[in-house]
Amino acid sequence: MSNCDSCASSSQCSTKDKEKCNSKDNKSMPKYGNIKNIIGVISGKGGVGKSTVTGIIATRLSKAGYKVGVLDGDITGPSMPRFFGVNEKRAEMIPVNKTEVKFIPVKTKLGIKLISLNLMIEEEDEPVIWRGPVITGALSQMYADTEWGELDYLIIDMPPGTGDIALTVMQTMPVDSMIVVSTPQDMVSMIVKKVVTMIKKMNIPIAGVVENMSYIECNNCGDKIRVFSKKSAQEQANYLQIPLLAEMPIDLDLVESLEKGEAEEYVVNSSEYEALIQKII
Ligand code: ADP
């Protein structure tokens, strides 16, 4: 017997059950009333810039005047606290009754509310050696047990990969739309296409693809040199069969600001990233 396309369960279910199971409205977690939009940022392949794009989108949305939260779903490799330069801070817990506690997100300089496992463990370089179900459970808990308050956008840096963890998170979290991150390399596109197919099977809307590290700008003439591929970003979007949201340069100033924990300030002042949110909001 073949596994269910959407949930990988080997138990038999009727067509009607499958439709319900695939529906984006049938998530095991609710969308809390004071969070208006939940956007997942996903890539399928590590190292393409998913977390960096998450940070940039959150920063630009905040600059545009929206109330923004970020949930660092990359449980085994959380990097959002470093992007925002808040890795020395720790999320507080407050009791809501005798048995329950809530996490208070750490606020970035712009006021973005951030929750990450690295803001909860003692040392940021402590490894998290957990199996899939524990990782997905921790992420659900971080989402549900956080006092998010009122948010226009909650951006989730989705777990990497195309396996069980990514699938379970897609089934669990009430994501309104997904932003896919890729780089201009055929091997990356091939893996990213798997993610796109997965998202489509789950009936989650896809806003489009951000092509990261598309080009480097020549310091002398300003020409855009496509380092990894002669194909255009639009060709990659056509291959993935989703809209192109933006192409982002290889940006050495961004890397330097990331190293210093000053990426938020850099991104908020850089005109380079203005276009990134135009097709999202
Ligand atoms: P992922 O979340 O997909 O694993 P990251 O966002 O952590 O990827 O990025 C991987 C590395 O690439 C990081 O060292 C980051 O600083 C760097 N990087 C990401 N985007 C860019 C960019 N546009 N220009 C230069 N370096 C980048």
py3Dmol code that shows the C-alpha trace and the ligand (Angstrom):
import py3Dmol

protein = """\
ATOM      1  CA  MET A   1       0.000   0.000   0.000  1.00  0.00           C
ATOM      2  CA  SER A   2       1.399   3.408  -0.921  1.00  0.00           C
ATOM      3  CA  ASN A   3       1.817   6.152   1.663  1.00  0.00           C
ATOM      4  CA  CYS A   4      -0.533   9.127   1.786  1.00  0.00           C
ATOM      5  CA  ASP A   5       0.901  11.937  -0.379  1.00  0.00           C
ATOM      6  CA  SER A   6       0.286  14.616   2.208  1.00  0.00           C
ATOM      7  CA  CYS A   7       0.959  13.064   5.588  1.00  0.00           C
ATOM      8  CA  ALA A   8       3.050   9.995   4.671  1.00  0.00           C
ATOM      9  CA  SER A   9       0.747   7.881   6.813  1.00  0.00           C
ATOM     10  CA  SER A  10       0.502   4.293   5.650  1.00  0.00           C
ATOM     11  CA  SER A  11      -3.044   3.954   6.994  1.00  0.00           C
ATOM     12  CA  GLN A  12      -5.795   3.975   4.399  1.00  0.00           C
ATOM     13  CA  CYS A  13      -8.006   7.033   4.214  1.00  0.00           C
ATOM     14  CA  SER A  14     -10.827   8.033   1.902  1.00  0.00           C
ATOM     15  CA  THR A  15     -10.513  10.730  -0.758  1.00  0.00           C
ATOM     16  CA  LYS A  16     -12.595  13.001   1.470  1.00  0.00           C
ATOM     17  CA  ASP A  17     -10.172  12.465   4.387  1.00  0.00           C
ATOM     18  CA  LYS A  18      -7.255  13.227   2.084  1.00  0.00           C
ATOM     19  CA  GLU A  19      -8.825  16.513   0.957  1.00  0.00           C
ATOM     20  CA  LYS A  20      -9.345  17.517   4.578  1.00  0.00           C
ATOM     21  CA  CYS A  21      -5.839  16.429   5.501  1.00  0.00           C
ATOM     22  CA  ASN A  22      -4.321  18.473   2.623  1.00  0.00           C
ATOM     23  CA  SER A  23      -6.287  21.596   3.403  1.00  0.00           C
ATOM     24  CA  LYS A  24      -4.349  24.544   4.826  1.00  0.00           C
ATOM     25  CA  ASP A  25      -7.297  25.163   7.132  1.00  0.00           C
ATOM     26  CA  ASN A  26      -6.824  21.800   8.782  1.00  0.00           C
ATOM     27  CA  LYS A  27      -3.718  22.581  10.838  1.00  0.00           C
ATOM     28  CA  SER A  28      -3.221  21.113  14.241  1.00  0.00           C
ATOM     29  CA  MET A  29      -2.222  24.539  15.610  1.00  0.00           C
ATOM     30  CA  PRO A  30      -4.604  27.515  15.507  1.00  0.00           C
ATOM     31  CA  LYS A  31      -3.713  30.925  14.135  1.00  0.00           C
ATOM     32  CA  TYR A  32      -4.029  33.170  17.123  1.00  0.00           C
ATOM     33  CA  GLY A  33      -6.430  36.068  16.700  1.00  0.00           C
ATOM     34  CA  ASN A  34      -3.907  38.828  17.102  1.00  0.00           C
ATOM     35  CA  ILE A  35      -1.482  37.495  14.479  1.00  0.00           C
ATOM     36  CA  LYS A  36      -2.705  38.642  11.069  1.00  0.00           C
ATOM     37  CA  ASN A  37      -0.310  36.911   8.643  1.00  0.00           C
ATOM     38  CA  ILE A  38       2.097  34.005   9.061  1.00  0.00           C
ATOM     39  CA  ILE A  39       4.773  33.687   6.401  1.00  0.00           C
ATOM     40  CA  GLY A  40       7.160  30.720   6.249  1.00  0.00           C
ATOM     41  CA  VAL A  41      10.600  31.149   4.668  1.00  0.00           C
ATOM     42  CA  ILE A  42      11.881  27.855   3.323  1.00  0.00           C
ATOM     43  CA  SER A  43      14.606  26.516   1.048  1.00  0.00           C
ATOM     44  CA  GLY A  44      15.142  22.774   1.241  1.00  0.00           C
ATOM     45  CA  LYS A  45      18.922  23.175   0.974  1.00  0.00           C
ATOM     46  CA  GLY A  46      21.098  24.580   3.751  1.00  0.00           C
ATOM     47  CA  GLY A  47      23.382  27.546   3.238  1.00  0.00           C
ATOM     48  CA  VAL A  48      21.393  29.318   0.511  1.00  0.00           C
ATOM     49  CA  GLY A  49      20.467  32.238   2.781  1.00  0.00           C
ATOM     50  CA  LYS A  50      17.058  31.270   4.176  1.00  0.00           C
ATOM     51  CA  SER A  51      17.794  32.753   7.609  1.00  0.00           C
ATOM     52  CA  THR A  52      19.394  35.848   6.121  1.00  0.00           C
ATOM     53  CA  VAL A  53      16.348  36.435   3.888  1.00  0.00           C
ATOM     54  CA  THR A  54      14.060  35.904   6.924  1.00  0.00           C
ATOM     55  CA  GLY A  55      15.953  38.626   8.804  1.00  0.00           C
ATOM     56  CA  ILE A  56      15.904  40.994   5.834  1.00  0.00           C
ATOM     57  CA  ILE A  57      12.158  40.553   5.199  1.00  0.00           C
ATOM     58  CA  ALA A  58      11.361  41.078   8.898  1.00  0.00           C
ATOM     59  CA  THR A  59      13.536  44.189   9.049  1.00  0.00           C
ATOM     60  CA  ARG A  60      12.065  45.745   5.913  1.00  0.00           C
ATOM     61  CA  LEU A  61       8.495  44.991   7.028  1.00  0.00           C
ATOM     62  CA  SER A  62       9.247  46.628  10.347  1.00  0.00           C
ATOM     63  CA  LYS A  63      10.744  49.652   8.595  1.00  0.00           C
ATOM     64  CA  ALA A  64       7.541  49.856   6.505  1.00  0.00           C
ATOM     65  CA  GLY A  65       5.616  50.311   9.757  1.00  0.00           C
ATOM     66  CA  TYR A  66       4.273  46.799  10.349  1.00  0.00           C
ATOM     67  CA  LYS A  67       4.305  44.984  13.685  1.00  0.00           C
ATOM     68  CA  VAL A  68       6.600  42.020  13.100  1.00  0.00           C
ATOM     69  CA  GLY A  69       7.562  38.852  14.937  1.00  0.00           C
ATOM     70  CA  VAL A  70      10.145  36.225  14.001  1.00  0.00           C
ATOM     71  CA  LEU A  71      10.031  32.579  15.021  1.00  0.00           C
ATOM     72  CA  ASP A  72      13.396  30.912  14.522  1.00  0.00           C
ATOM     73  CA  GLY A  73      12.308  27.457  13.388  1.00  0.00           C
ATOM     74  CA  ASP A  74      15.797  26.359  12.458  1.00  0.00           C
ATOM     75  CA  ILE A  75      16.013  24.535  15.793  1.00  0.00           C
ATOM     76  CA  THR A  76      19.346  22.773  15.227  1.00  0.00           C
ATOM     77  CA  GLY A  77      21.059  25.792  13.636  1.00  0.00           C
ATOM     78  CA  PRO A  78      19.362  28.892  15.027  1.00  0.00           C
ATOM     79  CA  SER A  79      20.939  32.042  13.651  1.00  0.00           C
ATOM     80  CA  MET A  80      18.302  34.761  13.996  1.00  0.00           C
ATOM     81  CA  PRO A  81      19.615  36.109  17.357  1.00  0.00           C
ATOM     82  CA  ARG A  82      22.977  36.788  15.683  1.00  0.00           C
ATOM     83  CA  PHE A  83      21.335  38.508  12.706  1.00  0.00           C
ATOM     84  CA  PHE A  84      19.605  40.905  15.099  1.00  0.00           C
ATOM     85  CA  GLY A  85      22.610  41.180  17.440  1.00  0.00           C
ATOM     86  CA  VAL A  86      20.607  39.978  20.463  1.00  0.00           C
ATOM     87  CA  ASN A  87      22.435  36.688  21.085  1.00  0.00           C
ATOM     88  CA  GLU A  88      23.497  37.819  24.560  1.00  0.00           C
ATOM     89  CA  LYS A  89      19.856  38.258  25.644  1.00  0.00           C
ATOM     90  CA  ARG A  90      17.541  35.548  26.990  1.00  0.00           C
ATOM     91  CA  ALA A  91      13.758  35.196  26.538  1.00  0.00           C
ATOM     92  CA  GLU A  92      11.966  35.578  29.863  1.00  0.00           C
ATOM     93  CA  MET A  93       9.261  33.207  31.020  1.00  0.00           C
ATOM     94  CA  ILE A  94       6.266  34.449  32.965  1.00  0.00           C
ATOM     95  CA  PRO A  95       3.668  32.291  34.719  1.00  0.00           C
ATOM     96  CA  VAL A  96       0.136  32.714  33.357  1.00  0.00           C
ATOM     97  CA  ASN A  97      -1.408  30.386  35.941  1.00  0.00           C
ATOM     98  CA  LYS A  98      -0.233  27.705  38.387  1.00  0.00           C
ATOM     99  CA  THR A  99       0.800  25.253  35.657  1.00  0.00           C
ATOM    100  CA  GLU A 100       1.460  27.342  32.543  1.00  0.00           C
ATOM    101  CA  VAL A 101       4.225  29.722  31.560  1.00  0.00           C
ATOM    102  CA  LYS A 102       4.582  31.998  28.545  1.00  0.00           C
ATOM    103  CA  PHE A 103       7.754  33.138  26.796  1.00  0.00           C
ATOM    104  CA  ILE A 104       8.282  36.839  26.341  1.00  0.00           C
ATOM    105  CA  PRO A 105      10.012  37.460  22.989  1.00  0.00           C
ATOM    106  CA  VAL A 106      13.278  39.357  22.925  1.00  0.00           C
ATOM    107  CA  LYS A 107      12.862  42.728  21.199  1.00  0.00           C
ATOM    108  CA  THR A 108      15.348  43.835  18.542  1.00  0.00           C
ATOM    109  CA  LYS A 109      16.409  47.460  18.154  1.00  0.00           C
ATOM    110  CA  LEU A 110      13.518  48.086  15.737  1.00  0.00           C
ATOM    111  CA  GLY A 111      11.094  46.348  18.110  1.00  0.00           C
ATOM    112  CA  ILE A 112      10.796  43.064  16.155  1.00  0.00           C
ATOM    113  CA  LYS A 113       9.714  40.295  18.549  1.00  0.00           C
ATOM    114  CA  LEU A 114      12.068  37.337  18.308  1.00  0.00           C
ATOM    115  CA  ILE A 115      11.832  33.819  19.694  1.00  0.00           C
ATOM    116  CA  SER A 116      14.647  31.327  19.138  1.00  0.00           C
ATOM    117  CA  LEU A 117      15.852  28.285  20.992  1.00  0.00           C
ATOM    118  CA  ASN A 118      19.218  30.045  21.281  1.00  0.00           C
ATOM    119  CA  LEU A 119      17.516  32.689  23.427  1.00  0.00           C
ATOM    120  CA  MET A 120      16.428  29.939  25.828  1.00  0.00           C
ATOM    121  CA  ILE A 121      19.545  27.825  26.322  1.00  0.00           C
ATOM    122  CA  GLU A 122      22.423  28.957  28.493  1.00  0.00           C
ATOM    123  CA  GLU A 123      25.232  29.019  25.934  1.00  0.00           C
ATOM    124  CA  GLU A 124      24.502  29.781  22.264  1.00  0.00           C
ATOM    125  CA  ASP A 125      27.046  27.173  21.080  1.00  0.00           C
ATOM    126  CA  GLU A 126      25.416  24.327  23.041  1.00  0.00           C
ATOM    127  CA  PRO A 127      24.290  21.722  20.470  1.00  0.00           C
ATOM    128  CA  VAL A 128      20.693  20.558  20.274  1.00  0.00           C
ATOM    129  CA  ILE A 129      20.830  16.784  19.884  1.00  0.00           C
ATOM    130  CA  TRP A 130      17.188  15.944  19.382  1.00  0.00           C
ATOM    131  CA  ARG A 131      15.297  13.626  17.097  1.00  0.00           C
ATOM    132  CA  GLY A 132      12.656  14.841  14.615  1.00  0.00           C
ATOM    133  CA  PRO A 133       9.517  14.562  16.787  1.00  0.00           C
ATOM    134  CA  VAL A 134      11.194  16.453  19.649  1.00  0.00           C
ATOM    135  CA  ILE A 135      12.317  19.195  17.246  1.00  0.00           C
ATOM    136  CA  THR A 136       8.837  19.625  15.746  1.00  0.00           C
ATOM    137  CA  GLY A 137       7.318  19.534  19.250  1.00  0.00           C
ATOM    138  CA  ALA A 138       9.715  22.242  20.446  1.00  0.00           C
ATOM    139  CA  LEU A 139       8.849  24.474  17.495  1.00  0.00           C
ATOM    140  CA  SER A 140       5.092  24.090  18.052  1.00  0.00           C
ATOM    141  CA  GLN A 141       5.627  24.909  21.717  1.00  0.00           C
ATOM    142  CA  MET A 142       7.720  27.979  20.937  1.00  0.00           C
ATOM    143  CA  TYR A 143       4.928  29.223  18.642  1.00  0.00           C
ATOM    144  CA  ALA A 144       2.043  28.417  20.992  1.00  0.00           C
ATOM    145  CA  ASP A 145       3.627  29.395  24.305  1.00  0.00           C
ATOM    146  CA  THR A 146       4.897  32.813  23.268  1.00  0.00           C
ATOM    147  CA  GLU A 147       3.133  36.023  24.195  1.00  0.00           C
ATOM    148  CA  TRP A 148       3.245  37.470  20.662  1.00  0.00           C
ATOM    149  CA  GLY A 149       0.735  40.253  21.281  1.00  0.00           C
ATOM    150  CA  GLU A 150      -0.547  41.998  18.173  1.00  0.00           C
ATOM    151  CA  LEU A 151       1.384  41.209  14.977  1.00  0.00           C
ATOM    152  CA  ASP A 152       0.838  42.136  11.344  1.00  0.00           C
ATOM    153  CA  TYR A 153       3.383  39.530  10.277  1.00  0.00           C
ATOM    154  CA  LEU A 154       4.924  36.512  11.977  1.00  0.00           C
ATOM    155  CA  ILE A 155       7.842  35.316   9.854  1.00  0.00           C
ATOM    156  CA  ILE A 156       8.983  31.746  10.458  1.00  0.00           C
ATOM    157  CA  ASP A 157      12.501  30.694   9.507  1.00  0.00           C
ATOM    158  CA  MET A 158      11.431  27.158   8.577  1.00  0.00           C
ATOM    159  CA  PRO A 159      13.515  24.084   9.448  1.00  0.00           C
ATOM    160  CA  PRO A 160      15.942  23.096   6.684  1.00  0.00           C
ATOM    161  CA  GLY A 161      15.567  20.044   4.465  1.00  0.00           C
ATOM    162  CA  THR A 162      12.784  18.296   2.636  1.00  0.00           C
ATOM    163  CA  GLY A 163      12.269  15.462   5.092  1.00  0.00           C
ATOM    164  CA  ASP A 164      10.022  14.550   7.957  1.00  0.00           C
ATOM    165  CA  ILE A 165      10.664  17.670  10.070  1.00  0.00           C
ATOM    166  CA  ALA A 166       9.815  20.132   7.272  1.00  0.00           C
ATOM    167  CA  LEU A 167       6.735  18.083   6.368  1.00  0.00           C
ATOM    168  CA  THR A 168       5.452  17.929   9.954  1.00  0.00           C
ATOM    169  CA  VAL A 169       5.987  21.658  10.469  1.00  0.00           C
ATOM    170  CA  MET A 170       4.066  22.422   7.251  1.00  0.00           C
ATOM    171  CA  GLN A 171       1.225  20.243   8.499  1.00  0.00           C
ATOM    172  CA  THR A 172       1.232  21.769  11.956  1.00  0.00           C
ATOM    173  CA  MET A 173       1.825  25.482  11.609  1.00  0.00           C
ATOM    174  CA  PRO A 174      -0.980  27.673  10.257  1.00  0.00           C
ATOM    175  CA  VAL A 175       1.206  29.286   7.585  1.00  0.00           C
ATOM    176  CA  ASP A 176      -0.662  31.655   5.199  1.00  0.00           C
ATOM    177  CA  SER A 177       2.025  31.671   2.533  1.00  0.00           C
ATOM    178  CA  MET A 178       5.542  30.479   1.846  1.00  0.00           C
ATOM    179  CA  ILE A 179       8.519  32.340   0.479  1.00  0.00           C
ATOM    180  CA  VAL A 180      11.032  30.054  -1.172  1.00  0.00           C
ATOM    181  CA  VAL A 181      14.746  30.914  -1.144  1.00  0.00           C
ATOM    182  CA  SER A 182      17.150  29.612  -3.754  1.00  0.00           C
ATOM    183  CA  THR A 183      20.518  30.377  -5.306  1.00  0.00           C
ATOM    184  CA  PRO A 184      21.297  30.297  -9.038  1.00  0.00           C
ATOM    185  CA  GLN A 185      22.766  26.786  -9.149  1.00  0.00           C
ATOM    186  CA  ASP A 186      21.100  23.862 -10.939  1.00  0.00           C
ATOM    187  CA  MET A 187      21.733  21.493  -8.062  1.00  0.00           C
ATOM    188  CA  VAL A 188      20.099  23.892  -5.567  1.00  0.00           C
ATOM    189  CA  SER A 189      17.149  24.528  -7.919  1.00  0.00           C
ATOM    190  CA  MET A 190      16.574  20.807  -8.216  1.00  0.00           C
ATOM    191  CA  ILE A 191      16.302  20.439  -4.410  1.00  0.00           C
ATOM    192  CA  VAL A 192      14.261  23.634  -4.059  1.00  0.00           C
ATOM    193  CA  LYS A 193      11.821  22.265  -6.661  1.00  0.00           C
ATOM    194  CA  LYS A 194      11.192  19.302  -4.336  1.00  0.00           C
ATOM    195  CA  VAL A 195      10.186  21.765  -1.604  1.00  0.00           C
ATOM    196  CA  VAL A 196       7.936  23.671  -4.013  1.00  0.00           C
ATOM    197  CA  THR A 197       6.199  20.411  -4.948  1.00  0.00           C
ATOM    198  CA  MET A 198       5.836  19.530  -1.254  1.00  0.00           C
ATOM    199  CA  ILE A 199       4.258  22.919  -0.455  1.00  0.00           C
ATOM    200  CA  LYS A 200       1.881  22.649  -3.415  1.00  0.00           C
ATOM    201  CA  LYS A 201       0.810  19.162  -2.277  1.00  0.00           C
ATOM    202  CA  MET A 202      -0.010  20.643   1.119  1.00  0.00           C
ATOM    203  CA  ASN A 203      -2.137  23.333  -0.605  1.00  0.00           C
ATOM    204  CA  ILE A 204      -0.174  26.136   1.053  1.00  0.00           C
ATOM    205  CA  PRO A 205      -0.048  29.308  -1.103  1.00  0.00           C
ATOM    206  CA  ILE A 206       3.442  30.232  -2.365  1.00  0.00           C
ATOM    207  CA  ALA A 207       4.238  33.959  -2.587  1.00  0.00           C
ATOM    208  CA  GLY A 208       7.249  33.230  -4.816  1.00  0.00           C
ATOM    209  CA  VAL A 209      10.990  32.735  -4.883  1.00  0.00           C
ATOM    210  CA  VAL A 210      13.766  35.033  -3.709  1.00  0.00           C
ATOM    211  CA  GLU A 211      16.918  34.304  -5.655  1.00  0.00           C
ATOM    212  CA  ASN A 212      19.784  34.968  -3.263  1.00  0.00           C
ATOM    213  CA  MET A 213      23.418  35.543  -4.250  1.00  0.00           C
ATOM    214  CA  SER A 214      22.217  36.201  -7.808  1.00  0.00           C
ATOM    215  CA  TYR A 215      25.085  38.480  -8.754  1.00  0.00           C
ATOM    216  CA  ILE A 216      27.929  40.605  -7.439  1.00  0.00           C
ATOM    217  CA  GLU A 217      28.091  44.263  -8.368  1.00  0.00           C
ATOM    218  CA  CYS A 218      31.372  45.483  -9.863  1.00  0.00           C
ATOM    219  CA  ASN A 219      32.874  48.225  -7.658  1.00  0.00           C
ATOM    220  CA  ASN A 220      34.209  50.092 -10.701  1.00  0.00           C
ATOM    221  CA  CYS A 221      31.487  49.987 -13.342  1.00  0.00           C
ATOM    222  CA  GLY A 222      28.438  48.848 -11.321  1.00  0.00           C
ATOM    223  CA  ASP A 223      27.823  45.943 -13.710  1.00  0.00           C
ATOM    224  CA  LYS A 224      25.965  42.988 -12.240  1.00  0.00           C
ATOM    225  CA  ILE A 225      28.078  39.863 -12.683  1.00  0.00           C
ATOM    226  CA  ARG A 226      26.202  36.586 -12.379  1.00  0.00           C
ATOM    227  CA  VAL A 227      28.802  34.450 -10.623  1.00  0.00           C
ATOM    228  CA  PHE A 228      27.013  31.111 -10.385  1.00  0.00           C
ATOM    229  CA  SER A 229      24.888  30.875 -13.497  1.00  0.00           C
ATOM    230  CA  LYS A 230      24.264  32.451 -16.881  1.00  0.00           C
ATOM    231  CA  LYS A 231      20.542  31.783 -16.444  1.00  0.00           C
ATOM    232  CA  SER A 232      18.424  34.700 -15.231  1.00  0.00           C
ATOM    233  CA  ALA A 233      16.516  34.705 -11.941  1.00  0.00           C
ATOM    234  CA  GLN A 234      13.302  34.709 -13.990  1.00  0.00           C
ATOM    235  CA  GLU A 235      14.415  31.491 -15.712  1.00  0.00           C
ATOM    236  CA  GLN A 236      14.890  29.897 -12.307  1.00  0.00           C
ATOM    237  CA  ALA A 237      11.419  31.078 -11.227  1.00  0.00           C
ATOM    238  CA  ASN A 238       9.977  29.658 -14.463  1.00  0.00           C
ATOM    239  CA  TYR A 239      11.631  26.316 -13.737  1.00  0.00           C
ATOM    240  CA  LEU A 240      10.156  26.334 -10.221  1.00  0.00           C
ATOM    241  CA  GLN A 241       6.802  27.486 -11.672  1.00  0.00           C
ATOM    242  CA  ILE A 242       6.344  30.192  -9.040  1.00  0.00           C
ATOM    243  CA  PRO A 243       6.594  34.026  -9.216  1.00  0.00           C
ATOM    244  CA  LEU A 244       9.967  35.752  -8.853  1.00  0.00           C
ATOM    245  CA  LEU A 245       9.813  38.035  -5.801  1.00  0.00           C
ATOM    246  CA  ALA A 246      13.313  39.510  -5.914  1.00  0.00           C
ATOM    247  CA  GLU A 247      16.937  38.812  -6.679  1.00  0.00           C
ATOM    248  CA  MET A 248      19.533  39.620  -4.046  1.00  0.00           C
ATOM    249  CA  PRO A 249      23.233  40.316  -4.584  1.00  0.00           C
ATOM    250  CA  ILE A 250      26.198  38.679  -2.934  1.00  0.00           C
ATOM    251  CA  ASP A 251      26.658  41.474  -0.435  1.00  0.00           C
ATOM    252  CA  LEU A 252      29.969  41.631   1.418  1.00  0.00           C
ATOM    253  CA  ASP A 253      28.810  44.591   3.539  1.00  0.00           C
ATOM    254  CA  LEU A 254      25.864  42.473   4.666  1.00  0.00           C
ATOM    255  CA  VAL A 255      28.265  39.677   5.665  1.00  0.00           C
ATOM    256  CA  GLU A 256      30.392  42.150   7.639  1.00  0.00           C
ATOM    257  CA  SER A 257      27.319  43.528   9.409  1.00  0.00           C
ATOM    258  CA  LEU A 258      26.160  39.966  10.190  1.00  0.00           C
ATOM    259  CA  GLU A 259      29.536  39.196  11.765  1.00  0.00           C
ATOM    260  CA  LYS A 260      29.173  42.289  13.966  1.00  0.00           C
ATOM    261  CA  GLY A 261      25.524  41.531  14.874  1.00  0.00           C
ATOM    262  CA  GLU A 262      24.534  44.746  13.093  1.00  0.00           C
ATOM    263  CA  ALA A 263      22.610  43.325  10.130  1.00  0.00           C
ATOM    264  CA  GLU A 264      19.330  44.939  11.226  1.00  0.00           C
ATOM    265  CA  GLU A 265      20.849  48.450  11.117  1.00  0.00           C
ATOM    266  CA  TYR A 266      22.562  47.697   7.802  1.00  0.00           C
ATOM    267  CA  VAL A 267      19.413  46.340   6.125  1.00  0.00           C
ATOM    268  CA  VAL A 268      17.179  49.118   7.396  1.00  0.00           C
ATOM    269  CA  ASN A 269      19.480  51.738   5.889  1.00  0.00           C
ATOM    270  CA  SER A 270      20.297  49.932   2.630  1.00  0.00           C
ATOM    271  CA  SER A 271      18.220  50.741  -0.465  1.00  0.00           C
ATOM    272  CA  GLU A 272      19.326  47.392  -1.910  1.00  0.00           C
ATOM    273  CA  TYR A 273      16.569  45.518  -0.078  1.00  0.00           C
ATOM    274  CA  GLU A 274      13.644  47.887  -0.624  1.00  0.00           C
ATOM    275  CA  ALA A 275      12.177  45.756  -3.417  1.00  0.00           C
ATOM    276  CA  LEU A 276      12.169  42.568  -1.376  1.00  0.00           C
ATOM    277  CA  ILE A 277       8.862  43.145   0.377  1.00  0.00           C
ATOM    278  CA  GLN A 278       7.021  44.953  -2.423  1.00  0.00           C
ATOM    279  CA  LYS A 279       5.471  41.757  -3.783  1.00  0.00           C
ATOM    280  CA  ILE A 280       4.822  40.334  -0.312  1.00  0.00           C
ATOM    281  CA  ILE A 281       2.691  43.002   1.346  1.00  0.00           C
TER     282      ILE A 281
END
"""
ligand_1 = """\
27
ADP
P 20.533 29.106 5.482
O 19.586 29.672 6.492
O 19.866 28.841 4.161
O 21.300 27.922 5.976
P 22.116 31.495 5.970
O 21.129 32.596 5.859
O 22.534 31.055 7.314
O 21.613 30.224 5.127
O 23.363 31.918 5.085
C 24.471 31.066 4.891
C 25.736 31.910 4.787
O 25.695 32.695 3.610
C 25.893 32.864 5.953
O 27.261 32.898 6.315
C 25.448 34.210 5.399
O 26.142 35.269 5.981
C 25.841 34.079 3.930
N 24.935 34.838 3.053
C 23.602 34.673 2.929
N 23.109 35.520 2.030
C 24.148 36.262 1.564
C 24.299 37.322 0.603
N 23.263 37.789 -0.081
N 25.524 37.818 0.384
C 26.594 37.329 1.045
N 26.537 36.335 1.953
C 25.328 35.808 2.219
"""
view = py3Dmol.view(width=600, height=400)
view.addModel(protein, "pdb")
view.setStyle({"model": 0}, {"cartoon": {"style": "trace"}})
view.addModel(ligand_1, "xyz")
view.setStyle({"model": 1}, {"stick": {}})
view.zoomTo()
view.show()
